[in-house]
Amino acid sequence: AQLREASLQEENAAYEKAISNGQKQIQEKMQEASILENKLK
């Protein structure tokens, strides 16, 4: 049971890392979009 819990924690950490990476990429795209919008005005 302990081994299973450890692997679940590792999976969880991997998911959280992927999610935070995705959020960072989204923020960068949003910044790019707002910069482009300002250029168009």
Secondary structure, DSSP 8 states (H G I E B T S, - for coil): -HHHHHHHHHHHHHHHHHHHHHHHHHHHHHHHHHHHHHHH-
